[in-house]
Amino acid sequence: MYKKTLRDYHVHSLHSIDSQSTISTICQKAIELEIKEIGFADHVDFDPNDSGYNFFDYNAYTLAINNVRSIYGNKVVIRKGIEVDYQYCFENKLKRWIQDKDFDFIIGSVHYINHEHIYQLTKRRSIETVIESYVNEVIYSIRSRLFDIIGHFALDYILYIGEKKREESNFIYQASDAFQEMIANNLYLEINTKYLRSVYKETLPSSWLIKLYAENGGHLFSVGSDAHLVEEVGTGIRDVLDFLASFNPIIY
């Protein structure tokens, strides 16, 4: 039987280039919010075009996680994860890098396609072409077997920034292809609450895509705030867990 445990499995600390929150203050915030499990997922970037390239320090990160576990481990479960910016062209490099590393979970997220950010692609290519390329890249990430969780599946957000939000039904087949690959490989679909804090006001993926995933037979979920500031930790998590309850979910 489904039992809701408050958890946030996508939080960034100062070990990501775009966050200045310490692991310690994040743990304190999680305890304050009565979050039972906190999952750190700092960025690992392999594209030299990305500002975070070569920023992540595995040894420093591991030391910091071990330190907070010794301080707060009796109050909150602390998971050491990473969020990998997946591109097929860097897959072999990623495999070599990850070989001697120890993580509790690994999120695979597609931000770039052939070294170009998805948002920029939408400015010069049709939404249909961008979505096709994006879904293919997500499927490559699934087939790599490197990940536990597929991060912020963004098909609906691409439609939104392309001002085609109402054409979602045209892309059911593409989304279903990705979901069937996730299900076949026993990967967890992340429900990311970051864009609830923006004008978009939706999770990634949004509710209709979550339902489509469930209709395809999916029941493995992960939930994360994608917090880059300590104030963002846990935002939207309770509502998402309530929404998922009807799908008889298994939560990472």
Phi, psi and omega in degrees: 000139181294130176232123183282120172242125184290119181213153178224108187252033174204086182229138181250137178246187180293359173279357167256145185295336185256022176223146178240012182273134179282153177300323181296313181293328177294317178298319178299318179295319179299317179296318178301322182274000182063031172285130185273331181223130178239129182244112177281136185220061183291154188289139167235118186242134182248355181268121179301341178284345182274141182296339181270005182301126180066014181279320187294130179244103185301316183294317178296320179296313179299317178299317181294318178297315180299323181294313181290330176297323179290335182267314189247000188299340178273358181244335181208140175283126184246118181254139178260101179239181172218157170247115181265130173279101186276131164223136183305323183294343179253011187299315181294323177296318178298316180301317180294319183295319188281346189304320184252020181254155181237114178230151176283330177200156179229125176263130173255120182234140177259115174249328184239152171230118183051048173073008180239131182297143182305318182300319179292324179300323182294344181278342184228358178230158180294151179300322179301317180291319180296316180296317178301315180294319180296311181297320177299319180293321176298318179296321174301319181296322178295313183290343177294337182059030180263347192240156173262328188228138173263117188278145175022070177302115199251020182306313183293327178291324176298318175300319182296311183288340174270007178058038178234035185303327185277001180259022186301326184297338180289348187244017180299319183295318178297314180297317180298322177301315180294317181295320178296325175294317178301313183295316181297331182259009177056041177263153181270137175269120178282136169255108189258127186263008185306313188278359166294338180269009182238184178292342180294319175059035178224157169280165170244116352289165181279176191300322182292328177286325176298317178296320179296319176302315180295321178296332176280356179105007181281137177217006179262120183229152166233149183233129181211148181275344185055038183292133172246352174234148183299330180293342183269351183301130175080358185294130177079355187294316181300314181296320180294316179298322176297317180296321182287341186305326183287349182262012181049057191280156163252118185259131179295000000 
